[in-house]
Amino acid sequence: MPTIDLPPWFLSVILAAFGLVLGSFANVLIHRLPQEEPEDRNVATKPSHCPSCKAPIRWYHNIPLLAWIWLRGKCAACGWRIPVRYPLVELLSGLIFAASPWLFPFGTLIWLKGLICAYALLVLFFTDLTEFILPDALQFPLMALGVLFTLPQIFWPAHATRIWLGSNQLLSVDTFFNGLQAAPAWHLFGQPVDWKTSLIGLILGYGGPALFNQIFKWIRKTDGLGMGDFKMLAWIGAFWGWGPMLGILFGGAFLGTLVGLPLILMRRATGKTMLPFGCALALATPPIVLYGPGLWTAYLGLVQ
């Protein structure tokens, strides 16, 4: 009998509900982690409250998506206009969870790693977009977690999980494989991220951009990247290895150029204007992680 016998569409429905709830918590992280005071950064015991009037939020005013529509985007106590970012984050979180069993084999290590990575990128995208901050409280644990993800495949290298895909089709995958595996919407195989690859990705992800920033600062007398960007690349390297991390770095630089260059040409920004590079890295990560080998092969075909 397969370990998991639910079709992906059913898993999507169940996981979407969890994603919406965790999307509400993502909004708490986005609002509180950039705060300066330790009490304001408390996401564990401090109850939900309105950022404007500090009134406690009742549970039925905290239902993902529905509460925002019901309240017409305003606080029930003071009428403060709730930013559209709140329902957007909840919706994106729900979509991430719903899409996860289609992109990664559900119930395996690679599925959990992909889900945690996507959720963290969602939070970091909006903290950088709104506050130009990539919080250490989130990024340092992700660095350690990326390396820890390589341990199960060392101790249980041959553990398999069988997944029912419907129409009498079974998918057998390594439960603790730490690389891309076959899934309903993914049929390529990636190289496993072992502990050496993870550590190299972590060190190179932090050290490479830090060295580049020092050279840039020596030439231009200003920072080219923020320390939060180094840490973001470090944990991405720990999660996916040094190769995808470099692809994400160049992909983020390309996206940043697409945004920054038109602003400079229109004189709405200068070479010293601060842009949220973490947002560009977050957007570049999914295509590089999922389709990086195919994109690289297509690029080589164009240049040859």
C-alpha positions in Angstrom: 0.0 0.0 0.0 1.3 3.5 -0.8 2.3 5.6 2.2 0.2 8.5 1.0 -2.9 7.6 -1.0 -4.5 11.0 -1.7 -4.5 12.6 -5.2 -2.7 15.9 -5.6 -5.9 18.0 -6.2 -7.3 16.8 -2.9 -4.0 17.6 -1.1 -4.1 21.0 -2.7 -7.5 21.7 -1.2 -6.4 20.6 2.3 -3.1 22.4 2.2 -4.6 25.6 0.8 -6.6 26.0 4.1 -3.4 25.6 6.1 -1.6 28.0 3.8 -4.3 30.7 4.3 -4.0 30.4 8.1 -0.2 30.6 7.9 -0.5 33.5 5.6 -2.2 35.4 8.4 0.9 34.5 10.6 3.2 35.6 7.7 1.6 39.1 8.0 2.4 39.1 11.7 6.0 38.3 10.9 6.2 40.9 8.1 4.9 43.6 10.5 6.7 42.7 13.7 10.1 41.4 12.8 11.4 44.7 11.4 10.4 46.6 14.6 13.2 48.0 16.7 11.9 47.2 20.2 12.1 43.6 21.4 8.6 43.6 22.7 7.3 44.8 19.4 9.1 41.9 17.7 7.4 39.3 19.9 5.5 36.9 17.5 5.0 34.1 20.0 3.0 35.5 23.0 1.8 38.9 22.0 -1.8 38.7 20.7 -2.9 40.2 17.4 -3.9 43.8 17.5 -4.5 46.8 15.2 -1.2 48.5 14.3 -3.0 51.9 14.5 -5.2 51.9 17.7 -3.7 48.8 19.3 -7.1 47.3 19.9 -7.1 43.5 20.2 -8.4 41.7 17.1 -11.3 39.3 17.7 -10.9 35.8 16.2 -13.7 36.2 13.7 -12.0 39.4 12.5 -8.9 37.4 11.8 -10.3 34.9 9.4 -8.0 34.9 6.3 -9.3 36.8 3.2 -12.9 36.7 4.4 -12.4 39.0 7.3 -10.8 41.7 5.2 -13.7 41.5 2.7 -16.3 41.5 5.5 -14.7 44.6 7.2 -14.2 46.3 3.8 -10.5 46.6 4.4 -10.9 48.6 7.7 -10.2 48.0 11.4 -13.4 47.2 13.2 -12.4 49.4 16.2 -10.9 52.6 14.7 -11.6 52.4 10.9 -7.9 52.3 10.0 -7.5 51.2 6.4 -5.9 47.8 6.4 -3.4 47.6 3.5 -4.2 45.3 0.6 -0.9 43.6 1.4 -2.6 41.6 4.2 -5.1 39.6 2.0 -2.5 39.4 -0.8 0.0 37.7 1.5 -2.7 35.3 2.8 -3.7 34.5 -0.8 -0.1 33.9 -1.9 0.5 31.7 1.1 -2.6 29.6 0.3 -1.4 29.3 -3.3 2.1 28.2 -2.3 0.7 25.4 -0.1 -1.8 24.4 -2.7 0.9 24.2 -5.5 3.4 22.3 -3.3 2.2 18.7 -4.0 2.3 19.4 -7.7 5.9 20.6 -7.7 7.4 18.3 -5.1 6.4 14.8 -4.0 4.2 15.3 -0.9 5.4 13.9 2.4 9.1 13.9 1.5 12.1 16.0 2.7 12.3 17.9 -0.6 8.6 18.8 -0.3 9.1 20.2 3.2 12.3 22.1 2.2 10.6 23.6 -0.9 7.6 24.7 1.2 9.6 26.3 4.0 11.8 28.1 1.4 8.8 29.5 -0.5 7.1 30.6 2.8 10.3 32.3 4.0 10.7 34.1 0.6 7.2 35.4 0.9 7.9 36.9 4.3 11.3 38.3 3.2 9.9 39.8 0.0 7.4 42.0 1.8 9.7 43.0 4.7 12.3 44.2 2.2 9.6 45.8 0.0 8.0 47.7 2.9 10.9 48.3 5.3 14.1 47.6 3.4 14.9 44.9 6.1 15.7 41.2 5.8 15.3 40.2 9.5 18.2 38.2 11.1 15.6 36.5 13.4 14.4 34.6 10.3 17.5 34.3 8.2 19.9 32.9 10.8 17.7 29.9 11.6 17.2 29.3 7.9 21.0 29.0 7.5 21.2 26.3 10.1 18.1 24.5 8.8 19.5 24.4 5.3 22.5 22.3 6.6 20.3 20.2 8.8 18.2 19.2 5.8 21.2 17.2 4.5 21.4 14.9 7.6 18.5 12.5 7.1 19.8 11.3 3.7 23.0 10.4 5.5 21.4 8.2 8.1 18.4 6.9 6.0 19.6 6.9 2.4 17.4 4.1 1.1 14.0 5.0 2.7 11.3 5.2 0.0 7.8 6.7 -0.2 5.2 5.6 -2.6 2.6 8.2 -3.7 -0.7 7.4 -5.5 -1.3 9.7 -8.5 -4.6 8.4 -9.6 -5.5 6.2 -12.6 -3.6 3.3 -10.9 -0.3 5.1 -11.1 2.2 4.9 -8.2 5.2 7.2 -7.8 8.1 5.9 -5.8 10.6 8.5 -4.5 13.3 8.6 -1.9 11.8 10.0 1.3 14.9 11.9 2.4 16.3 12.8 -1.0 17.6 16.3 -0.7 17.3 17.3 -4.4 14.5 17.8 -7.0 12.4 14.7 -7.5 9.6 13.6 -9.9 6.2 15.1 -9.1 3.0 15.5 -11.1 4.2 18.8 -12.6 8.0 18.1 -12.4 9.7 15.2 -14.2 13.4 16.2 -14.1 15.9 15.0 -11.5 18.4 17.2 -9.8 21.6 16.4 -8.0 21.2 15.8 -4.2 22.4 18.6 -1.9 24.8 16.9 0.5 26.3 18.5 3.6 29.4 19.6 1.7 27.4 21.3 -1.1 25.2 22.9 1.5 28.1 24.3 3.5 29.9 25.5 0.4 26.6 27.2 -0.7 26.3 28.9 2.7 29.9 30.1 2.9 30.0 31.2 -0.8 26.6 32.8 -0.6 27.7 35.1 2.2 31.4 35.5 1.4 31.2 36.1 -2.3 28.7 39.0 -2.2 30.5 40.4 0.9 33.8 40.5 -1.1 32.1 42.1 -4.1 30.5 44.7 -1.8 33.9 45.6 -0.3 35.4 46.1 -3.8 32.3 48.1 -4.9 32.5 50.3 -1.8 36.2 50.9 -2.4 35.5 52.1 -5.9 32.2 53.9 -5.5 32.5 54.9 -1.8 29.1 53.4 -1.1 27.6 49.9 -0.4 26.4 47.9 -3.4 24.6 45.3 -1.3 23.2 45.2 2.2 24.2 42.6 4.8 20.7 41.2 4.7 21.3 40.3 1.1 24.5 38.4 2.1 22.5 36.4 4.7 19.7 35.7 2.3 22.1 34.3 -0.3 23.8 32.3 2.4 20.7 30.4 3.5 19.5 29.9 -0.1 23.0 28.4 -0.8 22.6 26.2 2.3 19.1 25.0 1.0 19.9 24.4 -2.7 23.7 24.4 -3.0 26.2 26.8 -4.5 25.3 26.3 -8.1 21.6 27.3 -7.9 22.6 30.1 -5.4 24.9 31.6 -8.1 22.0 31.3 -10.6 19.7 33.1 -8.2 22.3 35.8 -7.6 22.6 36.5 -11.3 18.9 36.2 -11.8 18.2 38.7 -9.0 20.8 41.1 -10.5 19.1 40.8 -13.9 15.7 41.6 -12.4 17.1 44.4 -10.3 18.6 45.9 -13.5 15.2 45.7 -15.3 13.7 47.8 -12.5 16.6 50.1 -11.6 17.8 51.1 -15.1 14.5 52.6 -16.3 14.3 54.5 -13.0 17.7 56.0 -13.6 17.0 56.8 -17.2 13.8 58.6 -16.1 15.8 60.4 -13.4 13.7 59.0 -10.6 16.7 57.2 -9.1 20.5 57.5 -9.1 23.3 55.0 -8.8 23.1 55.5 -5.0 19.4 54.9 -4.6 18.6 52.0 -2.3 16.4 49.3 -4.0 15.0 46.1 -2.3 17.4 43.6 -3.8 15.9 40.9 -1.5 12.7 41.2 -3.5 14.6 40.4 -6.7 16.3 37.4 -5.1 13.0 36.1 -3.9 11.5 36.3 -7.4 14.5 34.7 -9.0 14.6 31.7 -6.7 11.5 29.6 -7.9 12.4 29.5 -11.6 16.1 28.8 -10.9 15.4 26.0 -8.3 12.7 24.4 -10.4 13.9 25.0 -13.9 17.5 26.0 -13.6 19.0 23.0 -15.5 16.6 23.5 -18.4 17.2 27.2 -18.5 20.9 26.7 -18.5 20.7 24.1 -21.3 18.6 26.5 -23.3 21.1 29.3 -22.8 24.0 27.2 -23.9 22.0 26.3 -27.0 21.6 30.0 -27.9 25.2 30.9 -27.4 26.6 28.0 -29.4 
